[in-house]
């Protein structure tokens, strides 16, 4: 059975991979736990095309020094078959589109980090099935980044 969704193309909106000099002093390579944000726009064209934006960030925390500071942004245009009911389209786009863009981002990160001083990094797999909204969705890492921890401290004062 063919999926009623087609990728018309995607492009990179942001791409940054920085080697972290502090990583050299770290004892062990920590698990890579990326922060992922998925945002989609309502249909803007008459040909059932929808846009989906995916942002991935990997940053060091006080507990885990990452080998690279990573930020990737991708934007994809997806077409949905006319047979798919309007109410089901957002879930189809967010769930499947996010998987497609995340896979492309994983390959970009793997390729770029393989040329870095600390070796290749492959982002872990992510599960997007419970994100079925057309609004922006943030999929947080399991531990807060240092920037988020600092902003929480400032906001609590």
KENU-125642 format. One line per 3 residues: number of its first residue (from 1); their letters; for each residue x, y, z of C-alpha. Coordinates in steps of 0.1 Angstrom, whole numbers, plus 5000, padded with zeros to 4 digits. Layout:
<pts>
NUM> a> X:Y:Z ~ ... .
</pts>
This chain:
<pts>
1> xxx> 5000:5000:5000 ~ 5014:5034:4990 ~ 5015:5062:5014 .
4> xxx> 4992:5091:5004 ~ 5020:5116:5010 ~ 5047:5128:4986 .
7> xxx> 5078:5148:4993 ~ 5081:5176:4967 ~ 5115:5187:4980 .
10> xxx> 5133:5200:5010 ~ 5160:5225:5018 ~ 5183:5233:5046 .
13> xxx> 5174:5265:5065 ~ 5202:5263:5091 ~ 5232:5241:5095 .
16> xxx> 5259:5244:5122 ~ 5283:5219:5136 ~ 5309:5232:5160 .
19> xxx> 5336:5210:5176 ~ 5335:5214:5214 ~ 5370:5219:5228 .
22> xxx> 5358:5209:5263 ~ 5349:5175:5250 ~ 5386:5165:5248 .
25> xxx> 5387:5166:5286 ~ 5355:5146:5290 ~ 5359:5111:5304 .
28> xxx> 5334:5093:5281 ~ 5312:5101:5251 ~ 5277:5108:5264 .
31> xxx> 5244:5098:5248 ~ 5233:5122:5221 ~ 5199:5136:5231 .
34> xxx> 5187:5161:5206 ~ 5160:5187:5211 ~ 5136:5186:5182 .
37> xxx> 5110:5211:5171 ~ 5084:5204:5144 ~ 5063:5231:5129 .
40> xxx> 5040:5230:5099 ~ 5020:5256:5081 ~ 4984:5253:5069 .
43> xxx> 4979:5246:5033 ~ 4989:5278:5013 ~ 4984:5265:4978 .
46> xxx> 4956:5250:4958 ~ 4974:5218:4949 ~ 4973:5203:4984 .
49> xxx> 5009:5212:4993 ~ 5019:5217:5029 ~ 5051:5229:5045 .
52> xxx> 5069:5213:5074 ~ 5098:5228:5093 ~ 5121:5207:5116 .
55> xxx> 5148:5220:5139 ~ 5173:5198:5158 ~ 5197:5210:5184 .
58> xxx> 5224:5192:5204 ~ 5241:5211:5231 ~ 5263:5203:5261 .
61> xxx> 5248:5204:5296 ~ 5264:5206:5330 ~ 5261:5168:5332 .
64> xxx> 5272:5158:5297 ~ 5298:5175:5275 ~ 5289:5168:5238 .
67> xxx> 5316:5164:5212 ~ 5298:5189:5189 ~ 5273:5217:5193 .
70> xxx> 5248:5210:5165 ~ 5219:5229:5150 ~ 5200:5218:5119 .
73> xxx> 5169:5233:5103 ~ 5151:5217:5073 ~ 5120:5228:5055 .
76> xxx> 5101:5203:5034 ~ 5071:5206:5010 ~ 5047:5177:5010 .
79> xxx> 5017:5169:4988 ~ 4988:5149:5001 ~ 4965:5128:4979 .
82> xxx> 4931:5144:4974 ~ 4914:5112:4987 ~ 4928:5118:5023 .
85> xxx> 4901:5136:5044 ~ 4910:5171:5054 ~ 4908:5162:5091 .
88> xxx> 4934:5135:5087 ~ 4959:5155:5068 ~ 4977:5173:5096 .
91> xxx> 4985:5141:5114 ~ 4997:5125:5082 ~ 5020:5154:5074 .
94> xxx> 5034:5159:5109 ~ 5040:5123:5116 ~ 5054:5111:5083 .
97> xxx> 5069:5144:5072 ~ 5089:5147:5104 ~ 5103:5112:5100 .
100> xxx> 5114:5121:5064 ~ 5131:5153:5074 ~ 5147:5139:5105 .
103> xxx> 5162:5111:5084 ~ 5177:5137:5061 ~ 5191:5156:5090 .
106> xxx> 5207:5125:5105 ~ 5226:5119:5073 ~ 5237:5156:5072 .
109> xxx> 5250:5154:5108 ~ 5267:5120:5102 ~ 5284:5133:5071 .
112> xxx> 5297:5166:5086 ~ 5308:5151:5119 ~ 5327:5123:5102 .
115> xxx> 5352:5151:5092 ~ 5354:5165:5127 ~ 5381:5159:5154 .
118> xxx> 5359:5136:5176 ~ 5346:5113:5149 ~ 5311:5108:5134 .
121> xxx> 5279:5113:5154 ~ 5247:5096:5144 ~ 5216:5111:5159 .
124> xxx> 5194:5086:5176 ~ 5160:5076:5161 ~ 5130:5097:5171 .
127> xxx> 5094:5087:5174 ~ 5069:5113:5160 ~ 5036:5094:5160 .
130> xxx> 5021:5112:5190 ~ 5027:5146:5174 ~ 4997:5152:5152 .
133> xxx> 4992:5189:5153 ~ 4998:5215:5126 ~ 5011:5239:5152 .
136> xxx> 5047:5240:5164 ~ 5056:5211:5186 ~ 5087:5209:5208 .
139> xxx> 5101:5174:5215 ~ 5125:5181:5244 ~ 5156:5162:5252 .
142> xxx> 5155:5141:5284 ~ 5178:5166:5302 ~ 5177:5204:5300 .
145> xxx> 5204:5222:5281 ~ 5225:5247:5299 ~ 5208:5276:5281 .
148> xxx> 5174:5265:5292 ~ 5185:5259:5328 ~ 5200:5294:5329 .
151> xxx> 5168:5309:5315 ~ 5147:5291:5341 ~ 5170:5305:5369 .
154> xxx> 5166:5340:5355 ~ 5128:5337:5352 ~ 5124:5325:5387 .
157> x> 5141:5356:5402 .
</pts>
